[in-house]
Every structure is written in structure tokens, then in C-alpha cells.
Amino acid sequence: MTTTSSPPAAAQPAAPPPATEKLDGAVLKVAAVVVLGAIMSILDVTVVSVGLPKFQQEFGATPATVAWTMTAYTLALAAVIPITGWAADRFGTKRLYLTSIVLFVAGSVLCSFAWDIGPLIAFRALQGLGGGMLMPLGMTIMTRAAGPERIGRVMAVLGVPMLLGPIGGPILGGWLIEAASWQWIFLINLPIGLIALFAAWRVLAKDEPKPSESFDFLGMLLLSPGLALFLYGVSSIPEAGTVAATKVLLPGLVGLALVIAFVLHALRKQHALIDLSLFGNRNLTISVITMTLFSVAFMGSMLLLPSYFIQVRGEGTLDAGLLLAPNGLGAMLTMPIGGKLTDKMGPGKLVLTGIALITAALAVYTQVAAGTSYALLLGSLFVLGMGMGLTMMPIMSAAMSSLTDGQVARGSTMMNIVQQTAGSIGTAVMSVVLTNKVLADQAAAAYLGVAQGMVPADQVPAPVLEAGREGLAGAFGNTYLVAMILVALCIVPALFLPRRKIINTSQSAEPAYAMH
């Protein structure tokens, strides 16, 4: 498959023999480049979330306005992810990856110079345009570099930034704001981005220009704004407090209509923006269903973890981040093992085991109280992390391992759209459940006002505060019950995932690192 215009032999590691035991040095170099970019993008989401109160104070903005610094980033992600697959095929993964890093770093630097909340929101959208392409591109680059025989190990490597984001983000963000200033939560991306840019330029093999399918402009005009409007409606649910609010229903329904119109369009068009014929692949279809349900449940529940430690237990942002560390440690223990076993025995049994572990861990949090033992909470987090290490990346592996090289970019784009959309839905669902549980308990609502600094503590009687603290803990427990049920339901589609090694028989499925 390598042509005469391909890069020099030094940049092209030989295709590994089937079922090779380890990722070779050349693939590990590619992995290091991809993980650098992914860490920068994913870490940024949680780092910035820590800075929201600081933005309110600095710019004199309302919480609803400041929340747009997160929403603008998410909407930009949703708008750009659909075109990533086509752009990767048309311009080459290396060029597009370098462009993504430049956009993300430029947006980060501009954010640090923001003089008001409006410019900050605009610069965050620029960040999102770059950040939205980093993960699907990284998945494409890694899948092609390692080949189908080592897809499980590859996905285990890509899981590292997904762990470091929720764990390291609050720690890093809290430390930077306390030790320096809010500007540094953006400026920290500059040195990381420059290193990632140089490494990608040196390590990733040269792209080969090739004839491309015509761009699906109509598909882009339907899907990108459709996803952005739908996610805007969903992200507005927590603030509105109900799905029936105009600011939720109007953009949500218009966005959903555009997405449906895209599906009808894509079913008739030969080279649509998202290739729906990929759903003819049984493994990918089952993986999409499993990932959708899992992301709704798991991403939403992860959002609640730091909130419980901060609002109920009175921990600071930095300490709350440190308390989440067992989650990452558990995942780091099982993720490499899960990657190897996925390559050898398929993802089915591993995913079922992971779901069982996550369900058991969340069962503990359904009983959480204001004074629950930290040993029990942190031990459960460790088990939760172990479950995640055996779940998310094997599901991705099931989706990607049986695709041909020509389908990899479109397949990774589709999986990232699913994950982003389902994660946003899950976050909104869990936020609304928690809010409604709190509002149903007047003491809990009063205590939450004190915990958030909106109500002076001396204005609320001590007995009400103590009852409110217990009530707030109970609201978290009830919300975790919803998350636990949703995670347990993932068992149904997971039963249909392959339970033996996936063999990719396509002749074009060889590792495509040498193609670019």
C-alpha cells in the first residue's frame, strides 16, 4: 500500500506480525504525541471548570453568563467533530493534527488576554474548534499506526488522558489559581502545545496527497449546527430546571430535526459526511449502543463526585481533586491489562466485568451520607476506576478493530460524536435529578446556598444547617441511584459484544502508519 512518494524508511516501521505481544518503539512514539495533544484538550475542560467562580468575581458576570465559557467550548467541539473524518482523508491526518494544535494553543493564549467575559467566551469557542479534532484524529492516527491486531493496547494508551482530565484538572486548576492567577489555567497550554506541535511534526509520518471524495456541504450544514443546537438545548436544562423551558425545547428540537434531516440525507448520498453504512458492521453498531448508554450514565455520575466532596464534606477544590485520585489509580491498574486481554479474547467478557465493578461501586454511593467513612468512599472510587479501565476502551476497540483502513477516520469521528453527545446528555440528566432532589428538601436547599457562598451561614439556624447537610447528601445518593441503574442497563447491549478475538480479514486493514 505504500507508494513511491511515501516518507523515508526510517519513518515507516515495518508492519508488526499478527498478534505481536507489545507495541513497538515507533508506535509508542506516535502514542506519546497523540496522548500529549489529548491530555491538553481533555485536561482543559476540568481545569476551566474550577475557574468559573473566579471568572464571576473577575468580570462581574452572573453564573449563567460565566457558564458560557464551558458551553461555547462544547458547542465548538460538536460543530467541528463531524467534518474531522472527511478532512483527515482529504488533507491528511498529520496536517490536520498540527492545525488542531495550533488552533487550540492560539485560543488558549487569547483566553489568557481576555479583558471581559464576552471575549473569553469567543476565545473558548476557538479553543473548541482545535480541541474537537484532537481526540478523533488521535484515535485515527493510533489505530492506523498499530494495526487491528493491537487495537486494544492502543485504546488503553488513549485512555490515559481520559483519566488525567477529571483527576488532574481540579488539582492543577485549583493550584494555578491559588498560586498564580486565573490566566495560567490557559497559559499552561502554551508549553504543552509547543512540545506537542514539535513532536507531531518530527514523529508523525508525512501525509500523501490523494484524490478525495467531494465534500458533503449539505451534510455539514445539517449535522454541525444540528449537533450544536441540540447540545445547547441539553446543556440549558440544569439552569432552566425543566425540559419544557423554551430555551431548552426550541434549540433542542430544531437541532434534533436537523440531525434527523442529516440521517435521511446521508442514507441517500454515496459519500456523506458521516458514513452511515458503517452501521452495517455489527461490532460497531453494538459498540455505539453500549457507548451511548454507558456515557450517559458514567459521564454524568463523574460530574457529581467532586461536587459531593466540596458541597457536602466542605473540602476545597484542590483537596477534592486529590480525593478523586483512587479512581485514576484503579483505572491505571486495569486499563493496560484490559488492552492486552481485548486483543487476545475480545472485549465482551471484559466489558461485562467492568460494568459489574462500576455498578457495585456506585451502589456504595447510593447510600452516601454527610459523614460516610472516607475509607469506604475512596475504596469504592478505586473499584469504580478498575471498572472504567475494563469498560470504555474495550468498547472503543470493538468498534474500531474490524474497520478497514479507509473507514478508520470516519469510524473514530462517529464514536467521538456519540461519546460527546451522550456525555452531555448524561451531565444534564444528573444535574437536573440532583437539583430537583435538593429543591424538594428546603433544608438541603438552604445548606447548598451556604455551601456555594450565596447565603451567609449566620442567617441559617445551626439545626437547619445540619439537617440540610444530611439532606444534600441524600440528594446525591438518590442521584447516584439513577446513575447506577443506567450503568447496570449497559449489560444488555454488552452481552452482544464479541467474546473472542476479533479477526480483521480486510486486506486494507494493515497498519497504515506507512501510508502517510
N, C-alpha and C positions, 0 to 999 in steps of 0.2 A: 504493500500500500504506500510505501514511501516513494516519493518522486525524486527526480534529479535535482530539483530546486530546494530540497529539504535541507535542514541545518546540518552542520558537520557531525561526524560520528560521535564526537565527544559529548554532544548534547543529546544523543539518542541512545539511551540504554537499550540493550537487547531485550526483546520480549521475554518475560520470565517463563519458565516451563510451567505446565499446568500444576496447580496445587502447590506452588512453591511455598515454603514454610514461612518466609519472612519478607517484609518489604525491603527491597534493596536500597543502597545508598542514594541512587538517582531519584527514586520515588520519595524517599524521606526528605530530600532537599526540596522537591516540589511541595511536599506536605508542609514543610516549615514555612514556605512562602504563603501558602493558602491559609494556614492557621493564623499567621500574623495579621492578614487582612481581615479574617473573620473575627478574631478577638477584638480588633479595633472597632468593627461595626457593632458587634453584639454588646461589648462592654459599654459602649457609648449610651445605649438605651437606659441601662440601670444607673450609670453614673449621673446622667442628666436628671433622672427621676429624683435623685437625692437633692438636687439643686433647686427644685421647684419653690420651696419656701423662701429661699434666698432671692430668687427672681421676683417674687411678690414684694419683698422688702426693698430690693434694689430699684425696681422700676415703678413701684407703687401701683401694681396691677392686681386685679382680682384673681382668685384661684381659677375661675373659669377661663380667663384670658391666658393665664400662665400655662394652663393645661394644653394650650395650642402648641407649645413648644414640643410636646410629645406627639400630639395629633398630626401636626404638619409633617413630621418625620415619617410617621406611619403611612400617611396618605401618599407621600412621595415614593415610599417603598412599593406600595400597592400599584402605583401608576407605572413604575419602571420595570418591575419584575416580569410582566408579560412579554415585553419586547426583548428580554435578555437572550432567550433561546435563538431567535432569528438573528439578532445582532452578533451572537457568538459564531454562528455558522457563516454569516456574511463577512464580518471584519476580522474574525479570528479571536480566540479566547485570550491570548496574551495581550493584544492591543486593547481589547475591551476591559480587561482586568486592570491594566495600567491606567486607563482613562477613569475607571471607577475609583481607584485610589486617589487620583488627582482631584476629582470632584469632591470626594469625602474630606480630604485634608483641607482643600480650599474652603469648603463650607465650615469646617471646624475653626479655622483661623479667623474667618469673617465673624463667626459667632462670638469669639472672644473680644472682638472690637465693637459688638453691638451696643448702641447708645440708648436704645429703647426696646420695649418688648416687641413692637412690630417688626423692626429689622431682625431681631433674634429669631422670630418665627420664620421669616423668609429665608434666613441663612440655614435654619434647621431643615427646611424643605430641600435646599441644595445638598446638604449632607445626605438626606434620604435618597436622592437620585443616585448618588455614588454607592451608598451603603446597600441599597436594594439589589444591586447587581453583584455584590461581592460574594454572598453565600451561594446563589445558584451557579455562578461562574466557578467558584472554588470547588463545588461538588462536581461540575463537569470536568475541570482540569484534573482533579484527583482520580475520578473514575477512569478517564482515558489513560492516565499515567500508569495506573496499577493493573488495569485489565479486570475482566469479570471474575477471574479466579481468586482475586484478593480484595473483592469489594467490601467484605465485612471488616477487614483490617483498616481499609481506607475510611469507612464510615466511623470507626472507633476513633481514628485520628481527628476527624472533623467534629467529633463530639466534644473535644477539649474546649473550644471557645464557647460552646453552648453551656458548659459547666461554669467556666470562669466568669461569664456575664453576670448571672444572678448572684454568684458568690462574691466575686471580686468587685463588682460595680459599686454596691453600697459602701464597702470598706474604702475603696480608692476615692470615691466621690466625697464621702464624709471627711476623710483625711485631707484631701486637697482644699476643700472649702474651709476647714478649721485651720490648717497650717499655712495656706497661701491666700487664694481668693477664688471666686466662682469662675473667673476667666480660665483658670488652669484645668477645669474639667473638660475644656475644649482644646486648650493648647497642648495637653498631654498627647493628643493625637498626632501632633506635628512630627516629633522624633520617631514615633512608631510608624507613621505613614511614610516618612522618608526612607527608613530602613526597609519597609515592605516594598516600596517602589523600586529601590536599587536591587533588592534581592530578586524581585519578579523579573526585572529587566535582564539580570545576569543568568538566572536559573531556568526560567521558562523558555522552552524551545521556540524558535522563530515560527511565526504564522505563515502559512502558504496562502496567497490569494487564490480564490477559486470561484467559479460561477455560482451565483446564489439564486435561490428561489425569489420571485418577486415579493416585495414586502406587502403584507396584508394591511393596508391603510384602514380599510373599513373595520377590520377586526380590532385594530388598535383603538380606533375612535369609539368602539363599543366596549371593549374589555377594560382598558386602562381607567377611563373615567367611571365605568360601571363599578369596578372594584373599589376605587377611591370613594365614591359616593356611598356605597354600601357600608364600607368600614367606617366612614364618618358617621353615618346613622347609628351604627352599632356602638361606636365609641362615645356617642352622646347619651346613651341610655343611663349610665350611672349618674350623670349630672341632672338629667330630666327626671329620673326616678321611675319612669314608666315607658313602655314601648309605644304607648298611644300618643305620646307628645309629637307635635308637628315637626320639630327639629330632628326627631328620630325617624318617623314614618316617611316624611317626604323624600329626604335623600336616600333613605334605605330602600324604599320601594322603587324609586327611579333607578338607583344603582342595580337592584335586582333585575329590573326589566331590561336594562342594558346588557347585563350578563346573560340573561336568557336569550336575548336577541343575538348575542355573540354565538351562543351554542347553536342556535338554528342556522346562523350564517356559516359557522365552521363545519357543520355536518354536510354542507353543500359545496364547500370550497376545497380544492385539492391541496393547496399549501396554506392552510390557515395559520394564524399567529400562534395558537396552541393546537397541536395536532391531536384531535380527539380520537383518532384511530388508535392511539396508544392504549386506549381502554380495551382494545381487543386483546391486550396482553393480560392474562388472568392474574398474574402475580402483581402487576402494577395496580390493577383495579382493586384487588383486595387490600393492598397496601394503602391506597388512597383512602378507602373507607376506614381502615383501622387508624391511620394517622389523623384523620379528621376528628373522630370521636376522642382519641387519646389527647390531641392538642387542646380541644375544648375543655376537657376535664383537668389535665395536668397543668397547662399554662395558667389557667385561672386559679388553681389552688396554690401554685408557686407564688402568685402575687400576694396572697394572704399571709404568707409566712413572716416576712419582715414586719408587716402591719401588726400582727399579734404581739410580737416581741416589743415593738415600740409603744403601741397604744395600750395594751393590757398590762405588760410587765414593766413598762416605764424605762426600757433600755434606750440608749442613744443610738443614733444611726450607725456609728462605727461598731458599737458592740452588737447591734442586731445583725450586721453583716458578718461579724466573726461567729456568731451563734449559728449561722447557716452553713458554716464550713463542713460539718459532718455529712451534709447532703452531697457535697462535691467529692469528699473523700470516699464515700460509698460508691459513687459512680466511677471514680478513677480506679477502684478496685475491680469492678466487674466489666467495665467497658472494653479493655483490651482482651479479656477472656471471651467476652461476648462476640467481639470481632472475629477472633480465631475460630470459635465454635460455629459461627454463622457460615463461614467459608467451608467448614467440614460437614456440617449436619443440617444446614438450612436454618431459617430464622424462627420457625413455628414454635418449637418447644421453648426456646429462649424467651420469646415474647410472652408466652403464657406464664412462664415463671416470673418474669419481670412484673407483669400486671398483678400477679398474686402478691408479690412483695409490696408493691405500691399500695394496693388495696389494704393490706394488713397495717402498713404504716399510717395511712390516712384514718383507719379505724381508731387508732390511738388519739388522733387529733379531733375526732368527733366527740370525745369525752373531755376535751380540754377545759380547764378551769383557771381561775385567776392565780392559783398557787400550785399548779401542776408541777411535779418534780422536773427540774431541768435535765436530770439524767434520763428520764423517760422520754422527754421531748427530743433530746439530741440523739438518743439511741434510735428513735423512730425515724429521725431525719437521715441517719446513716442507712437504715433499711430502705428508706424511700430512694436515696441515691443509688443504692445497689439495684433496685428495680428499674430505675431510669436507665442505668448503664446497660441493662439487658433488653430494653424495650425500643427506645426511639431509633437508635442507629440500625439495629437489625431490621426494623420496618423499612427504613430507607434502603437498606441493602436488598431486601426482597423486591423493591420497586425497580432498582437500577441494574441488578445483576443480569437480568435476561433481556435488556435492551441492546440493540445494535449500536455501533459507534455513531451512526447518523442520527440515532434517536436520543442519545445521552443528553445533549444540551436542552432539547425540548422536554425530556422527562424530568430533569433536575429543576427546570423552570416550573413545571406543573406541581411538583412536590413542594416547592417553596411557596407557591401561591396558596396551596392547601394549608400548609403549616401556618403561614401568616394570617390568613383569613380565619381559620379555626381558632388560633390563639387569641385573636382579637375578640371573637365571639365569646370564648371562654372567660376572658378577662372581664368583659362587660356583664356576662351572666353572673359570675361570682360576686362582682361588685354590687350588683342590684340585689342579689339574695342577701348579702351581708347588710346592706343599707336598710332594706325592708325589715330585717330581723331587729336591727338596732332601733329603728323608728317605732317598732311595736312595743318597745320597752323604754318608758320615759326616763328611768334611772340610767339605763345604758346610754341613751342619747345625751343626757346631761354629763355623764362621765366622759364620753367621747369629745364633747365640746371642750372640756377642761384639758383632756389629753392632747388635743390639737391646738391648744392655746387660744381658742376662740372665746372661752368663758373663764374668768378668774376663779381660781379654786376656792377663794374665801366666800364666794357667792353661792356655793353649793354646800349644804349641810354634810358633815362627815359620814353619817349613816347612809345618806343617799349616794355619796361617792363610792362607798364600799359595795353597796348593793349594785350600783351601776357598773362597777368593775367586774363583778361576777356576771352581771347580765351581758356585758360586752363580750366576755369570754364565752358565754353560752351562745351568743350570736355567731361567733367564729366557729364553734363546734357544730352548730346546725348547718353552716355553710360548707364545712368540710364533709358533712354527711352527703350533701348533694354531689360534691366532687368525687367522693368515694364510690357512690352508686354509678356515676358516669364512667369512672375508670373500670369498675367491675364489668360494665356492659361491653367494654372493649374485648372481653374474652370471646364474644360471639364471632366477630369477623376474624379475630386472631386464630380461631380454630381452623380457618381455611388457608392460613399461610403455609408455605411448603415446610414439611418436616424432614426433608432430606436435602442434600446438597443440590443447589441449582446449577444445572449444566447449560451454559450458553453455547448453542450449536451454530450460531450465525458466523459465517466466515468473516464478517466485517467487525466482529466483536473483539479482535485482538487489541491489546493496549495501544492506544492511539497517541501516546506521548510523542512517538516518532513522526506523526503526521503533521505536526505543527511546528 
